[in-house]
């Protein structure tokens, strides 16, 4: 990213962009693949971090057509989400790129390294998000103030109250994770929803129209 942003500082003020292009073209096909994946995933990761820091949500990223669902363990840990998958490709891409650079004649070792480091990032983000939600969700919740609030689906919500999903939102001065049901169709991960009712220990939500 630094190379792409400041090519003149790295390669000199003359023909810096040309040298950057020549450097990229000199890469092997495997190195180019890792590099492109890493750069794109890193950009998405930075955007998500900024969105999270400023509490702007994240529900605009609807990947239902790409990956319809998530994996939710018995402990409520949602593994395959936009954030965790982006971290997987970002860290795995960079580690695979570096490994391929030092092991040009070896294809499988960099792949294994990329998958291993990406998987570590995937689970790391999943556990981190779960820990943040639990920490910030401690204390009493004023249920009436949650009605009308906008949240993001973290674990997909089954249709017609046939099961519970999870939503995340920033309300009452803290980031929280809540169980949620819906009276309509199934709501996929990262959809933007509105809380219409809050019961004893779960919220009733409807999917917001984009």
Wavefront OBJ file of the C-alpha trace (Angstrom):
o trace
v 0.000 0.000 0.000
v 2.886 2.364 0.851
v 4.509 1.518 -2.474
v 1.294 2.237 -4.361
v 0.649 5.466 -2.449
v 4.155 6.961 -2.544
v 5.891 5.428 -5.586
v 8.054 8.510 -6.200
v 9.485 8.472 -2.675
v 10.432 4.826 -2.984
v 11.652 4.627 -6.570
v 12.755 8.229 -7.014
v 11.028 11.249 -8.483
v 11.747 10.272 -12.104
v 9.677 7.576 -13.716
v 8.505 6.336 -10.313
v 5.188 5.076 -11.631
v 6.871 3.313 -14.540
v 9.208 1.529 -12.149
v 6.257 0.507 -9.985
v 4.506 -0.939 -13.025
v 7.692 -2.723 -14.105
v 8.055 -4.148 -10.582
v 4.495 -5.469 -10.667
v 4.838 -6.934 -14.155
v 8.035 -8.708 -13.100
v 6.148 -10.645 -10.441
v 5.176 -14.222 -11.083
v 1.527 -15.116 -11.669
v 1.258 -16.490 -8.116
v 2.819 -13.363 -6.601
v 0.461 -11.127 -8.585
v -2.524 -13.146 -7.368
v -1.509 -12.883 -3.705
v -0.680 -9.188 -4.081
v -4.004 -8.244 -5.704
v -6.011 -10.224 -3.149
v -4.062 -8.670 -0.273
v -4.449 -5.087 -1.513
v -8.181 -5.360 -2.209
v -8.895 -7.101 1.108
v -6.777 -4.560 3.009
v -8.743 -1.671 1.520
v -12.034 -3.289 2.536
v -10.623 -4.002 6.003
v -9.597 -0.380 6.510
v -13.039 0.813 5.394
v -14.740 -1.553 7.855
v -12.500 -0.410 10.713
v -13.293 3.243 9.976
v -17.020 2.485 9.796
v -16.899 0.621 13.094
v -14.899 3.342 14.841
v -17.348 6.042 13.830
v -20.383 3.819 14.554
v -21.763 4.229 11.077
v -23.008 0.652 10.939
v -21.935 -1.621 8.104
v -25.283 -2.963 6.927
v -24.726 -1.640 3.400
v -22.522 -4.645 2.723
v -25.057 -7.316 1.757
v -23.312 -10.426 0.427
v -26.370 -12.665 0.415
v -25.831 -13.347 -3.278
v -22.230 -14.349 -2.682
v -22.422 -16.250 0.589
v -25.901 -17.000 1.844
v -25.417 -17.641 5.535
v -22.830 -17.942 8.242
v -21.436 -20.537 10.600
v -22.633 -20.086 14.153
v -21.229 -22.402 16.820
v -23.154 -23.579 19.859
v -21.552 -20.789 21.878
v -22.947 -18.124 19.547
v -19.648 -17.478 17.782
v -20.265 -16.286 14.223
v -17.257 -17.281 12.137
v -17.923 -16.483 8.470
v -18.838 -12.803 8.444
v -17.755 -9.903 6.241
v -15.218 -8.721 8.816
v -13.670 -12.131 9.491
v -13.513 -13.122 5.812
v -11.911 -9.792 4.903
v -9.271 -10.366 7.585
v -8.731 -13.886 6.196
v -7.955 -12.627 2.700
v -5.942 -9.600 3.881
v -3.539 -11.420 6.213
v -3.506 -14.591 4.147
v -2.825 -12.607 0.995
v 0.122 -10.685 2.424
v 1.655 -13.736 4.091
v 1.190 -15.771 0.928
v 2.798 -13.002 -1.130
v 5.851 -12.798 1.138
v 6.164 -16.583 1.298
v 5.911 -16.899 -2.487
v 8.568 -14.224 -2.917
v 11.056 -16.234 -0.850
v 9.954 -19.618 -2.215
v 9.541 -18.984 -5.933
v 9.853 -22.644 -6.917
v 7.423 -23.869 -4.289
v 3.693 -23.423 -4.903
v 2.146 -25.439 -2.081
v 4.096 -24.070 0.894
v 2.945 -20.451 0.323
v -0.635 -21.689 -0.143
v -0.510 -23.541 3.185
v 1.020 -20.491 4.888
v -1.645 -18.196 3.413
v -4.488 -20.500 4.483
v -3.039 -21.010 7.976
v -2.457 -17.316 8.681
v -5.771 -16.361 7.089
v -7.616 -18.894 9.230
v -5.910 -17.532 12.335
v -7.077 -14.031 11.383
v -10.604 -15.288 10.694
v -10.997 -16.886 14.127
v -9.145 -14.016 15.795
v -11.619 -11.458 14.452
v -14.585 -13.689 15.332
v -13.462 -14.117 18.951
v -12.521 -10.437 19.231
v -15.940 -9.273 18.022
v -17.638 -11.675 20.392
v -15.533 -10.463 23.323
v -16.189 -6.798 22.525
v -19.915 -7.422 22.298
v -20.037 -9.253 25.616
v -17.901 -6.634 27.373
v -19.887 -3.691 26.086
v -23.214 -5.416 26.541
v -22.840 -5.789 30.299
v -25.203 -3.821 32.495
v -28.899 -3.019 32.280
v -30.541 -2.153 28.971
v -33.388 0.345 28.714
v -35.547 -1.750 26.391
v -37.975 0.982 25.371
v -35.134 3.097 23.966
v -34.056 0.300 21.622
v -37.306 0.350 19.643
v -36.719 2.149 16.353
v -32.955 1.734 16.505
v -31.021 0.479 13.484
v -28.822 -2.583 13.860
v -26.703 -4.909 11.729
v -27.305 -8.643 11.497
v -24.301 -10.529 12.891
v -25.777 -14.059 12.809
v -28.495 -14.672 10.190
v -32.079 -14.499 11.521
v -34.412 -17.422 10.573
v -37.806 -16.665 9.038
v -41.119 -16.432 10.930
v -39.586 -16.669 14.420
v -38.414 -20.226 13.722
v -35.134 -19.454 15.483
v -32.905 -16.700 16.765
v -30.136 -14.775 15.131
v -27.939 -11.998 16.476
v -27.683 -8.280 15.792
v -25.120 -5.676 16.765
v -25.648 -1.963 17.317
v -24.360 1.050 19.185
v -26.989 2.342 21.618
v -27.161 3.879 25.062
v -23.493 4.757 24.891
v -22.141 1.293 24.166
v -21.713 -1.362 21.507
v -23.977 -4.371 22.116
v -24.974 -7.733 20.710
v -28.580 -8.954 21.041
v -30.581 -12.044 20.113
v -33.153 -11.271 17.433
v -36.151 -12.790 15.631
v -38.257 -11.651 12.703
v -41.850 -12.185 11.598
v -40.904 -12.074 7.935
v -38.443 -13.820 5.644
v -34.951 -14.916 6.653
v -32.560 -11.982 7.095
v -28.944 -12.650 6.021
v -25.711 -11.560 7.679
v -24.737 -7.876 7.433
v -28.256 -6.740 6.533
v -29.496 -3.499 8.057
v -32.561 -3.980 10.295
v -34.835 -1.914 12.510
v -35.894 -2.993 16.001
v -39.679 -2.916 16.226
v -40.068 -4.577 19.616
v -37.914 -5.774 22.488
v -39.107 -8.727 24.561
v -37.588 -10.294 27.666
v -34.302 -11.348 26.110
v -34.577 -10.779 22.363
v -35.432 -8.108 19.825
v -38.018 -8.324 17.060
v -36.653 -6.780 13.861
v -37.618 -6.043 10.261
v -35.221 -5.706 7.347
v -34.727 -2.125 6.211
v -35.201 -1.345 2.544
v -31.996 -0.219 0.860
l 1 2 3 4 5 6 7 8 9 10 11 12 13 14 15 16 17 18 19 20 21 22 23 24 25 26 27 28 29 30 31 32 33 34 35 36 37 38 39 40 41 42 43 44 45 46 47 48 49 50 51 52 53 54 55 56 57 58 59 60 61 62 63 64 65 66 67 68 69 70 71 72 73 74 75 76 77 78 79 80 81 82 83 84 85 86 87 88 89 90 91 92 93 94 95 96 97 98 99 100 101 102 103 104 105 106 107 108 109 110 111 112 113 114 115 116 117 118 119 120 121 122 123 124 125 126 127 128 129 130 131 132 133 134 135 136 137 138 139 140 141 142 143 144 145 146 147 148 149 150 151 152 153 154 155 156 157 158 159 160 161 162 163 164 165 166 167 168 169 170 171 172 173 174 175 176 177 178 179 180 181 182 183 184 185 186 187 188 189 190 191 192 193 194 195 196 197 198 199 200 201 202 203 204 205 206 207 208 209 210
